[in-house]
Amino acid sequence: MLELTPMANILDAYLSILRSQGFKLTPKRRSVIELFIKEKRILAPQDVHQMLKAVITPLGIPTIYRILEELSSIGILVPVLSDNRLLSYALCGKPKVHHHHFVCRKCHNVDEVDYCNFDAISKLIAKKLGGVVERHSLNIEGLCIRCKE
């Protein structure tokens, strides 16, 4: 019997999320997820394209943008906006659990924040605007413990 490596277990968990959200398990989607698991860092769409274009052909940059947006929309990837307003992505460590992210502006490390106090804002929106909050996401930016010194 083949023993699964930790990467295989992690990959299977993300692929399961992909399937549960109605997405097909295409080689391109699988390769993008594998790349983020392997790299363990924030990647820009151009980085993803550059690293995968030799392995997967044909592979256009619009396809990469579409896959990154799809994976972000279901919580597998976290969108990270840089100081120069360029969008990059990081792998979410807890895609099935509601949480937020702390992004270090210096080293670009992304950590999960397991606290959400959004109820008060939801109630304010309902009372003042008459709207109903259906979902939200929050990235908190600052300097991590290693970079603040």
N, C-alpha and C positions, 0 to 999 in steps of 0.2 A: 504494500500500500504506500502511496506517495504522501509524504508528510508535508503539509503546507508551511511555507516560510511565513514569517510575520508580514512581509510585503504582500504575499498572496492572500493572507487573511484580511489585511487592510483593503486590498484591491477588491476582493469579493464583497466586502461591506459596502464600498462605494458603488460597485456594479449593481448590487441589490437595490440600492436607493434609486439608481438610474432606471432600472426595470420597474420598480414600484410606482414611478412617476410617469410611466408610459413611454419611455424613450427606448429605442432599439439599441442593442449593444453592438455598435459598429466598431470596426478596427480603429478608426480615427478617434472616436470618443474614448475608447479603452486606452489608446496610446497617450492621449492628453492626461488622463488620470494617472497612468503609470509614471509619466514624466514628473508630475507634481509630487507624487509619493517619493520618487527617487531623489529629486532635487532638494526637497525640504526647504524651499525658499519662495519668495515672491517672484513671479515671472510676468513680464510684459508679453502681450500677444506676439510681438516680433521675436522675442526670445523663444517662445513655444514653436513658432513657425520655423525659425532657424534650426532648432534642435531636432525637429521631426521631419523636415522636408526631405532629408536624405533617406529616411527610413520608410516614409509613406509617400508614394507618388500615385497620382498627382495630389498635391496639397496646396491649396491657395490660401492666402492670408484672410480672405472673407470667410472661408470655412473655419479657420481658427477662431476668428471673432465670434462666429455663430456658436461654435461648441463652447467657448468660454462663457458666453452669455447664458446658454442653456444650463451649464453646470452651476453657474452662479444662481440662476433662478430657482434651482432646487436645493440649494444650500451646500453643495459639494465644494464649491469655491467661494472665497470671500473677495469681493471687489475692493481694491485699495487704491485710493486716489493720491498721487504724489504731489509734492509742493508745486510742480510745474503743470499740474492738472492732467497728467497722463494716467490712464487707468491700467493697473496691473492686477494680478490675482494671486491669492494664496490658497492652499488647501485648508479646508475647514476640518478641525479635529473632532468636532461634535455636530455633524450635520443633522442629526435627528432630534437634537435637544435645543430648545430656544435659549439663546445666549447672545452676547455681543462680543466685540473684538477690540483689543487694545493694540495699536500699531505704533511701533517705535519709529519715530521720524528719522533717526540716525542710522540704526542698523537694520531697519525694516522687518524686525521680528514681529510676528503676529501671535498674540496670546488670547485665549478664550477668557471671557469675563462671565461668570455664572450668576450674575445679578441683573435683575431687570425691575425697575420701578416705573413702568410706563403707564400704570393704571391712572395716575393723576392726570397725565397729559391726555389720555383717551377720554376721561370724563370731561375735561376742559373743552376738548374739541366737540364733544357731543353737546355740551351746554351752550357754548359760545357760538359754534358754527353750525350746529345741527347735524354734523357729520358722524359717521361711524368708522372708527379705525378698524381695518381688517388685518393689517400686518405692518410691521416696521422692522427696520434694521438700523444698527448703530455701530459705527466704527469710532473709537475714541483714539485720538492721536496724542502723542507725547514722547517722553524719553523713558526708556526702560531703566531698570536698576543699574545695568552695566554702563549705559550711555549717559546717565544724568550727572556723572562726576567729571 
